[in-house]
Amino acid sequence: MTRIQLYDTTLRDGAQGEGISFSVEDKLKIAQRLDQMGFDYIEGGWPGSNPKDNEFFQKAKDIQWEHGKLSAFGSTRRAGTKACEDRNLQTILATKVKVAAIVGKAWDFQVTNALQTTLEENLAMVAESIAFLCSHGLEVIFDAEHYFDGYKANPSYALEVLQAAAEAGASVVVLCDTNGGTLPWEIDAATRAVVESLGVRVGVHIHNDAGLAVASSLVAVNAGATHVQGTINGYGERCGNADLCSVIPNLQLKAGKECLTKENLGQLTRLSNFVSELANQIPDDKQPFVGRSVFSHKGGLHVSALDNALRKALEEAYPRLQNIWLTDYKVRVLNERRGTGAKVRVLIESTDGVQTWGTVGVSHNLIEPRRENPGIHSGDERRTSV
């Protein structure tokens, strides 16, 4: 299986979500839980941007990390300054982390309009910032902001930015869909072009503004990316980020890509709920893979792949069954936290056109709940009381 690096940014990008505010202790607890789960990188925040992140990195120095590498986020040096004199880069060094994620512009429009500098200076900002941090022993991950927009507008320059980052020593170049509006097939084409052009690990960081963050992350991996960034439960600004609680099981269970150990993969629901609690958010019952409702359904074809089978087996001995049909059914999961091992209660209502009766059954197996409380009533309008 191909190993995919997991980079979690719940504590920084996720914390920018509306209504989410982590205390320093919350952040430390989440970081340690992610480490125990086997995440490769845990982004703690942007040191220097606020007192909370400064305190987090100060306390994080005393923690023995078992698997994950703690990462500090920052930006390239400012235009017209030296990397060694840039306050942002100096603050990253002060955290004593082993990994830094540096964001830089990959869209020529952003360079000339947002930074108000030249394309050449931007390349120097990227290369010099990465080289400076690498010279101090840090592993540097380069986040190419607005990469897909930049690739659409000026592909040669967007690739030139990544090349500058790779040559300066970046271990991973991350293609960011900062606006979250790039379509999956556009993600595919742009990612393939980078993988074919650079001899460095390629990653993706997708926002969910078009509801495509998970799908686009999977497409990027299929195109050759081996590093995926996202957040637990998809938390993040605006519409959020790629939800790692969906990305990970899709990659590992469906696409054959190794992300976590089998044991840790089985703890994903608990991780999701743990982060929800600390974020003071109500868990989404319909969240794929980890939501409470993922195993609850009305039975559909199962009740119908069962009614037909019973009729064929019994109608020869009991011909009256030909005039009896199913009118309604309901399935309730009684202990959904046990997943496929949960008990289900099945309520079935039948009629012969004159009388209506209901049956209730409970079992671990949806197809064989036992008959517990049958009742028969005269008149179509009456139902069994359960």
C-alpha positions as CSV (number, residue, x, y, z in Angstrom):
1,M,0.0,0.0,0.0
2,T,1.2,3.5,-0.8
3,R,1.8,5.5,2.4
4,I,0.0,8.9,2.5
5,Q,1.3,11.6,4.9
6,L,-1.4,13.1,7.1
7,Y,-1.1,16.8,8.0
8,D,-3.7,18.0,10.4
9,T,-4.4,21.7,10.7
10,T,-7.4,21.6,13.0
11,L,-5.6,23.7,15.6
12,R,-4.9,26.5,13.2
13,D,-7.0,26.4,10.1
14,G,-9.8,24.6,11.8
15,A,-9.8,27.1,14.7
16,Q,-10.7,29.8,12.2
17,G,-14.2,28.2,11.8
18,E,-17.2,30.2,12.9
19,G,-18.1,29.6,16.5
20,I,-14.9,27.5,17.3
21,S,-12.5,28.6,20.0
22,F,-9.9,26.3,21.5
23,S,-8.3,27.1,24.8
24,V,-4.5,26.4,25.1
25,E,-5.4,23.2,27.1
26,D,-7.9,22.2,24.4
27,K,-5.2,22.5,21.8
28,L,-2.7,20.5,23.8
29,K,-5.2,17.7,24.4
30,I,-6.1,17.5,20.7
31,A,-2.5,17.6,19.6
32,Q,-1.6,14.7,21.9
33,R,-4.7,12.7,20.7
34,L,-3.7,13.2,17.1
35,D,-0.2,12.1,17.9
36,Q,-1.5,8.9,19.6
37,M,-3.6,8.3,16.5
38,G,-0.6,8.3,14.3
39,F,-0.9,11.5,12.4
40,D,2.3,12.5,10.7
41,Y,2.1,16.3,11.2
42,I,0.2,18.3,13.7
43,E,0.0,22.1,13.0
44,G,-0.2,23.9,16.3
45,G,-0.8,27.4,15.1
46,W,0.9,30.6,13.9
47,P,3.4,31.7,16.5
48,G,3.5,35.4,17.0
49,S,0.0,35.9,15.6
50,N,-1.7,35.7,19.1
51,P,-0.8,35.0,22.7
52,K,-2.7,31.7,22.8
53,D,-0.6,30.2,20.0
54,N,2.6,31.5,21.7
55,E,1.6,29.8,25.0
56,F,0.7,26.6,23.1
57,F,4.1,26.3,21.6
58,Q,5.8,27.1,24.9
59,K,4.0,24.3,26.7
60,A,4.3,21.9,23.8
61,K,8.1,21.9,24.3
62,D,7.7,19.8,27.4
63,I,5.6,17.1,25.6
64,Q,7.2,13.9,24.3
65,W,5.7,13.3,20.9
66,E,5.4,9.7,20.0
67,H,4.7,9.7,16.3
68,G,3.6,13.1,14.9
69,K,5.9,16.1,14.2
70,L,4.6,19.4,15.6
71,S,4.5,22.1,13.0
72,A,4.5,25.9,13.2
73,F,2.8,27.9,10.5
74,G,4.1,31.1,9.0
75,S,4.6,33.1,5.9
76,T,7.5,33.9,3.6
77,R,9.6,36.9,4.5
78,R,8.2,40.3,3.7
79,A,9.2,42.0,0.4
80,G,12.3,44.0,0.6
81,T,13.6,42.4,3.8
82,K,16.2,39.7,4.5
83,A,15.0,36.4,5.7
84,C,17.4,36.4,8.7
85,E,15.8,39.7,9.8
86,D,12.2,38.8,9.3
87,R,10.3,38.7,12.6
88,N,7.9,36.0,11.5
89,L,10.7,33.6,10.6
90,Q,12.5,34.4,13.8
91,T,9.4,33.6,15.8
92,I,9.1,30.2,14.2
93,L,12.7,29.4,15.2
94,A,11.9,30.4,18.8
95,T,9.3,27.7,19.1
96,K,12.0,25.0,18.8
97,V,9.7,22.9,16.5
98,K,11.2,20.6,14.0
99,V,8.8,21.4,11.1
100,A,7.6,24.7,9.7
101,A,4.9,25.2,7.1
102,I,5.5,28.4,5.1
103,V,2.8,29.9,2.9
104,G,3.7,31.8,-0.2
105,K,2.0,33.2,-3.2
106,A,1.7,31.1,-6.4
107,W,-0.8,33.3,-8.3
108,D,0.8,36.1,-10.2
109,F,-2.3,38.3,-9.6
110,Q,-1.8,37.9,-5.8
111,V,1.8,38.8,-6.1
112,T,1.3,42.0,-8.0
113,N,-2.0,43.1,-6.3
114,A,-1.9,41.7,-2.7
115,L,1.8,41.8,-2.1
116,Q,2.4,44.7,-4.5
117,T,5.8,43.4,-5.5
118,T,7.4,41.8,-8.6
119,L,7.2,38.2,-9.7
120,E,10.9,37.9,-9.3
121,E,10.9,39.2,-5.8
122,N,8.2,36.7,-4.8
123,L,10.4,33.9,-6.1
124,A,13.2,35.2,-3.9
125,M,10.9,35.5,-0.9
126,V,9.9,31.9,-1.2
127,A,13.4,30.5,-1.8
128,E,15.2,32.6,0.8
129,S,12.6,31.9,3.5
130,I,12.8,28.2,3.0
131,A,16.6,28.1,2.8
132,F,16.9,30.2,6.0
133,L,14.7,27.8,8.0
134,C,16.4,24.7,6.5
135,S,19.8,26.1,7.5
136,H,18.6,26.0,11.1
137,G,17.7,22.3,10.9
138,L,14.0,22.6,10.3
139,E,12.0,20.5,7.8
140,V,10.1,23.0,5.7
141,I,6.7,22.3,4.0
142,F,5.7,25.0,1.4
143,D,2.0,25.8,1.1
144,A,1.5,27.3,-2.3
145,E,-1.4,29.7,-1.7
146,H,-4.1,30.0,-4.5
147,Y,-2.1,27.5,-6.5
148,F,-4.9,26.2,-8.7
149,D,-6.1,29.8,-9.5
150,G,-2.5,30.6,-10.3
151,Y,-2.1,27.6,-12.5
152,K,-5.2,28.5,-14.5
153,A,-4.0,32.1,-15.0
154,N,-0.2,31.5,-15.5
155,P,0.8,27.9,-15.3
156,S,4.5,28.5,-16.0
157,Y,4.8,31.0,-13.2
158,A,2.9,28.8,-10.7
159,L,5.3,25.9,-11.5
160,E,8.3,28.2,-11.2
161,V,7.2,29.1,-7.6
162,L,7.1,25.4,-6.7
163,Q,10.5,24.8,-8.4
164,A,12.0,27.6,-6.3
165,A,10.6,26.1,-3.1
166,A,11.9,22.6,-4.0
167,E,15.3,23.8,-4.9
168,A,15.5,25.8,-1.7
169,G,15.0,22.6,0.3
170,A,11.2,22.2,0.9
171,S,10.4,18.5,1.7
172,V,6.8,18.9,0.4
173,V,5.2,21.4,-1.9
174,V,1.5,21.7,-1.1
175,L,-1.0,22.8,-3.7
176,C,-3.7,24.9,-2.0
177,D,-7.2,25.5,-3.3
178,T,-7.5,28.5,-1.1
179,N,-10.8,29.6,-2.5
180,G,-12.2,26.1,-2.5
181,G,-13.7,26.6,-6.0
182,T,-11.6,24.4,-8.2
183,L,-13.4,21.4,-9.8
184,P,-12.0,17.9,-9.3
185,W,-10.9,17.4,-12.9
186,E,-9.0,20.7,-12.7
187,I,-7.3,19.5,-9.5
188,D,-6.4,16.3,-11.3
189,A,-4.7,18.0,-14.3
190,A,-2.8,20.5,-12.2
191,T,-1.6,17.9,-9.7
192,R,-0.4,15.6,-12.5
193,A,1.5,18.4,-14.1
194,V,3.3,19.1,-10.8
195,V,4.1,15.5,-10.0
196,E,5.6,15.0,-13.5
197,S,7.6,18.2,-13.2
198,L,9.1,18.1,-9.7
199,G,11.2,15.5,-8.0
200,V,9.7,16.3,-4.5
201,R,6.7,15.1,-2.5
202,V,3.5,16.8,-3.6
203,G,0.6,17.5,-1.2
204,V,-2.8,19.2,-1.3
205,H,-4.8,21.5,0.9
206,I,-8.4,21.9,-0.2
207,H,-11.1,24.2,1.1
208,N,-14.7,23.2,0.9
209,D,-16.5,26.2,-0.5
210,A,-17.9,24.2,-3.4
211,G,-18.5,21.1,-1.3
212,L,-15.7,19.3,-3.1
213,A,-12.8,19.2,-0.6
214,V,-12.9,15.5,0.2
215,A,-13.5,14.5,-3.5
216,S,-10.7,16.8,-4.7
217,S,-8.3,15.5,-2.1
218,L,-8.9,12.0,-3.3
219,V,-8.5,13.0,-6.9
220,A,-5.2,14.7,-6.1
221,V,-3.9,11.5,-4.4
222,N,-5.0,9.5,-7.5
223,A,-3.0,12.0,-9.6
224,G,0.2,11.4,-7.5
225,A,0.0,13.5,-4.4
226,T,1.2,11.6,-1.3
227,H,0.6,14.3,1.4
228,V,-2.9,15.5,2.4
229,Q,-3.8,18.4,4.7
230,G,-7.2,18.9,6.3
231,T,-9.0,19.1,9.6
232,I,-11.0,16.9,11.9
233,N,-14.7,17.1,11.1
234,G,-13.9,19.5,8.3
235,Y,-13.7,22.6,10.6
236,G,-12.4,25.8,9.1
237,E,-13.2,29.3,7.9
238,R,-16.2,29.8,5.6
239,C,-17.3,26.3,4.5
240,G,-14.4,24.6,6.1
241,N,-11.6,22.3,5.0
242,A,-11.3,18.8,3.7
243,D,-12.7,16.5,6.5
244,L,-10.0,14.1,7.4
245,C,-12.6,11.8,9.0
246,S,-13.9,11.2,5.4
247,V,-10.6,11.5,3.5
248,I,-8.7,8.9,5.6
249,P,-11.2,6.0,5.4
250,N,-11.9,6.6,1.8
251,L,-8.2,6.5,1.0
252,Q,-7.4,3.5,3.2
253,L,-10.6,1.3,2.9
254,K,-11.5,2.1,-0.7
255,A,-8.4,3.3,-2.5
256,G,-5.8,1.0,-0.9
257,K,-3.6,3.9,0.5
258,E,-2.1,3.5,3.9
259,C,-2.8,6.4,6.3
260,L,-3.3,5.0,9.8
261,T,-2.9,1.6,11.5
262,K,-6.0,-0.6,11.4
263,E,-6.4,-0.2,15.2
264,N,-6.2,3.6,15.0
265,L,-8.5,3.8,12.0
266,G,-11.1,2.1,14.3
267,Q,-10.7,5.0,16.7
268,L,-11.7,7.7,14.2
269,T,-15.2,8.1,15.5
270,R,-13.9,8.7,19.0
271,L,-11.5,11.2,17.7
272,S,-14.2,13.0,15.8
273,N,-16.4,13.2,19.0
274,F,-13.5,14.2,21.1
275,V,-12.6,17.2,18.9
276,S,-16.3,18.1,18.7
277,E,-16.6,18.2,22.5
278,L,-13.6,20.5,22.9
279,A,-14.8,22.7,20.0
280,N,-18.1,22.9,21.8
281,Q,-19.8,21.8,18.6
282,I,-22.8,19.4,18.2
283,P,-21.6,16.3,16.3
284,D,-23.1,15.9,12.9
285,D,-25.2,12.7,13.0
286,K,-25.1,12.3,9.3
287,Q,-21.3,12.8,8.9
288,P,-19.9,10.0,6.7
289,F,-18.1,7.2,8.5
290,V,-18.2,8.7,12.0
291,G,-21.8,10.0,12.3
292,R,-24.3,8.3,14.5
293,S,-26.7,7.8,11.6
294,V,-24.4,6.0,9.2
295,F,-25.9,2.5,10.1
296,S,-29.5,3.6,10.4
297,H,-32.0,3.1,7.6
298,K,-35.5,1.9,6.9
299,G,-34.4,-1.3,5.4
300,G,-35.6,-0.6,1.9
301,L,-34.8,-3.6,-0.3
302,H,-33.7,-5.7,2.7
303,V,-37.3,-5.7,4.0
304,S,-38.9,-6.2,0.6
305,A,-34.3,-9.1,-0.5
306,L,-36.9,-10.8,3.0
307,D,-40.8,-10.5,2.3
308,N,-40.5,-12.1,-1.1
309,A,-38.3,-14.9,0.2
310,L,-40.8,-15.7,3.0
311,R,-43.7,-15.8,0.7
312,K,-42.0,-18.3,-1.6
313,A,-41.2,-20.5,1.3
314,L,-44.6,-20.4,3.0
315,E,-47.3,-19.8,0.4
316,E,-47.6,-23.4,-0.7
317,A,-48.5,-24.4,2.9
318,Y,-50.3,-21.2,3.7
319,P,-52.1,-20.0,0.6
320,R,-53.8,-17.1,2.5
321,L,-50.5,-15.3,2.5
322,Q,-51.2,-14.4,-1.2
323,N,-53.7,-11.9,0.1
324,I,-51.5,-10.4,2.8
325,W,-49.0,-7.6,2.1
326,L,-46.6,-5.3,3.8
327,T,-47.9,-1.8,4.4
328,D,-45.2,-0.2,6.5
329,Y,-41.9,-0.9,8.3
330,K,-39.4,1.0,10.4
331,V,-35.9,0.2,11.6
332,R,-34.3,1.7,14.7
333,V,-30.7,1.2,15.7
334,L,-30.7,0.8,19.5
335,N,-27.0,1.1,20.3
336,E,-25.4,2.8,17.2
337,R,-22.0,3.2,18.8
338,R,-21.4,-0.5,18.3
339,G,-21.4,0.0,14.5
340,T,-22.3,-3.2,12.6
341,G,-22.7,-5.0,15.9
342,A,-25.5,-2.8,17.0
343,K,-29.0,-4.2,17.9
344,V,-31.8,-3.1,15.6
345,R,-35.6,-2.9,16.4
346,V,-37.8,-3.7,13.4
347,L,-41.4,-2.6,13.3
348,I,-43.5,-4.3,10.6
349,E,-47.1,-3.5,9.7
350,S,-49.1,-5.9,7.5
351,T,-52.7,-6.2,6.2
352,D,-55.1,-8.6,4.4
353,G,-57.3,-5.7,3.3
354,V,-59.6,-6.2,6.3
355,Q,-57.4,-6.4,9.4
356,T,-54.1,-4.7,10.2
357,W,-51.5,-6.0,12.5
358,G,-48.0,-5.1,13.6
359,T,-44.9,-7.1,14.7
360,V,-41.8,-6.0,16.6
361,G,-38.5,-7.8,16.5
362,V,-35.1,-7.1,18.0
363,S,-31.8,-8.7,16.9
364,H,-28.1,-7.9,16.0
365,N,-28.9,-9.0,12.5
366,L,-31.3,-6.9,10.5
367,I,-32.7,-9.9,8.6
368,E,-33.6,-12.1,11.6
369,P,-35.2,-10.0,14.4
370,R,-37.4,-12.3,16.4
371,R,-41.2,-11.8,16.8
372,E,-41.8,-10.2,20.1
373,N,-45.1,-8.4,20.3
374,P,-47.6,-9.3,17.5
375,G,-51.1,-7.9,17.6
376,I,-54.2,-8.1,15.4
377,H,-56.9,-5.4,15.2
378,S,-60.1,-5.2,13.1
379,G,-60.3,-2.2,10.8
380,D,-57.7,-0.7,8.5
381,E,-57.3,2.4,10.6
382,R,-56.1,0.7,13.8
383,R,-52.4,-0.1,14.5
384,T,-50.6,-2.3,17.0
385,S,-49.5,-0.4,20.1
386,V,-45.8,-0.9,20.8
